[in-house]
């Protein structure tokens, strides 16, 4: 058995933008293909680059890698690792899509087991690899608590991987407006239980849209922004939605 | 009369007409014709779907389902004023049409005009978790490339609660951007 890790660039659109065109289709095909040939692996995309790890029988992996290399949806393929293995690293799944490899425990476990190979890589390959992995063990992400911290959202999230409830939407809106102390959010009892809040914040961190910083004293005391005058469109829409929901739609 | 518009766009079969039907308080105006090619349904919209929600005696939201293809940009002109929000519906299981999306975002320019924008994924009730995430990564990249800050949501346009959650999200975004 062997394991191959490669990194490639997303092909550019006619307007010059490098985008992960057909990523969902690629993932769907990879999942079905790999299941047929007992191949396991991971796939991730970040800022114009793909990373993929494929593991399985030597011949099956070489055949697959050859096909991947000829796919015109990416360019500048760089083989990073090609190593013999005695067992699969990744759970029994033919292809796992990872949002953020730097905080994925399975990927980090795989990378740690091959960390000794990093020093043999060229400078250019190290730069590529550094987009997806902590090259220095000391930089590796440690599980962190939000206690004593303030949180701020810098972009609206992908809600499809969160509970798309009013509570979650209101929480995201709150920390989009301004930085909030974690304790303020929990103590308000408006945004779910502490573990529910933590789960939301963890996913927002996974999406790399959450800024966590040391909470200044003021962040504990900042009140929720008061609503503006009631005759505005916003207030009328809010009243309309409340009425529809309370009437059971 | 305080009247605003919600532009609902997306590819054929994404669920634009259904969403207008679900939300509208009036019988929606639909402009359909028999499909000449197999698109998974017998009829398709050939113009605009129109619906309306009355928020009060003097406040209303017009719902405008408009085609997402670039060749219908003359239709986009009709809705591109007093815009409360731009909703782009993408159907799970189909690759996004990058060219149409780029034209759409170039036309409406939500990042410059301050129009709130949401991307909603339909037909995803039984979606594979990772495949759905892969689709959202594609969509996030398109939005980032266009410098647009928009949430991505799941939507069942047949379901009232799901459809109302879209209005709720627009209201939240507008409050945040002070577009109220």
Boltz contact constraints between the chains, C-beta under 6 A:
constraints:
  - contact:
      token1: [A, 17]
      token2: [B, 145]
      max_distance: 6.0
  - contact:
      token1: [A, 19]
      token2: [B, 141]
      max_distance: 6.0
  - contact:
      token1: [A, 20]
      token2: [B, 138]
      max_distance: 6.0
  - contact:
      token1: [A, 20]
      token2: [B, 141]
      max_distance: 6.0
  - contact:
      token1: [A, 22]
      token2: [B, 95]
      max_distance: 6.0
  - contact:
      token1: [A, 23]
      token2: [B, 134]
      max_distance: 6.0
  - contact:
      token1: [A, 23]
      token2: [B, 137]
      max_distance: 6.0
  - contact:
      token1: [A, 23]
      token2: [B, 138]
      max_distance: 6.0
  - contact:
      token1: [A, 24]
      token2: [B, 131]
      max_distance: 6.0
  - contact:
      token1: [A, 24]
      token2: [B, 134]
      max_distance: 6.0
  - contact:
      token1: [A, 24]
      token2: [B, 135]
      max_distance: 6.0
  - contact:
      token1: [A, 25]
      token2: [B, 95]
      max_distance: 6.0
  - contact:
      token1: [A, 27]
      token2: [B, 131]
      max_distance: 6.0
  - contact:
      token1: [A, 27]
      token2: [B, 134]
      max_distance: 6.0
  - contact:
      token1: [A, 28]
      token2: [B, 131]
      max_distance: 6.0
  - contact:
      token1: [A, 45]
      token2: [B, 137]
      max_distance: 6.0
  - contact:
      token1: [A, 97]
      token2: [B, 130]
      max_distance: 6.0
  - contact:
      token1: [A, 97]
      token2: [B, 133]
      max_distance: 6.0
  - contact:
      token1: [A, 97]
      token2: [B, 134]
      max_distance: 6.0
  - contact:
      token1: [A, 155]
      token2: [B, 149]
      max_distance: 6.0
  - contact:
      token1: [A, 156]
      token2: [B, 149]
      max_distance: 6.0
  - contact:
      token1: [A, 156]
      token2: [B, 151]
      max_distance: 6.0
  - contact:
      token1: [A, 157]
      token2: [B, 151]
      max_distance: 6.0
  - contact:
      token1: [A, 158]
      token2: [B, 136]
      max_distance: 6.0
  - contact:
      token1: [A, 158]
      token2: [B, 152]
      max_distance: 6.0
  - contact:
      token1: [A, 159]
      token2: [B, 151]
      max_distance: 6.0
  - contact:
      token1: [A, 159]
      token2: [B, 153]
      max_distance: 6.0
  - contact:
      token1: [A, 160]
      token2: [B, 132]
      max_distance: 6.0
  - contact:
      token1: [A, 160]
      token2: [B, 136]
      max_distance: 6.0
  - contact:
      token1: [A, 160]
      token2: [B, 152]
      max_distance: 6.0
  - contact:
      token1: [A, 160]
      token2: [B, 154]
      max_distance: 6.0
  - contact:
      token1: [A, 164]
      token2: [B, 153]
      max_distance: 6.0
  - contact:
      token1: [A, 164]
      token2: [B, 154]
      max_distance: 6.0
  - contact:
      token1: [A, 169]
      token2: [B, 172]
      max_distance: 6.0
  - contact:
      token1: [A, 173]
      token2: [B, 172]
      max_distance: 6.0
  - contact:
      token1: [A, 176]
      token2: [B, 176]
      max_distance: 6.0
  - contact:
      token1: [A, 232]
      token2: [B, 180]
      max_distance: 6.0
  - contact:
      token1: [A, 233]
      token2: [B, 2]
      max_distance: 6.0
  - contact:
      token1: [A, 233]
      token2: [B, 180]
      max_distance: 6.0
  - contact:
      token1: [A, 234]
      token2: [B, 171]
      max_distance: 6.0
  - contact:
      token1: [A, 234]
      token2: [B, 174]
      max_distance: 6.0
  - contact:
      token1: [A, 234]
      token2: [B, 175]
      max_distance: 6.0
  - contact:
      token1: [A, 234]
      token2: [B, 180]
      max_distance: 6.0
  - contact:
      token1: [A, 236]
      token2: [B, 55]
      max_distance: 6.0
  - contact:
      token1: [A, 236]
      token2: [B, 56]
      max_distance: 6.0
  - contact:
      token1: [A, 236]
      token2: [B, 59]
      max_distance: 6.0
  - contact:
      token1: [A, 237]
      token2: [B, 171]
      max_distance: 6.0
  - contact:
      token1: [A, 240]
      token2: [B, 55]
      max_distance: 6.0
  - contact:
      token1: [A, 241]
      token2: [B, 168]
      max_distance: 6.0
  - contact:
      token1: [A, 249]
      token2: [B, 160]
      max_distance: 6.0
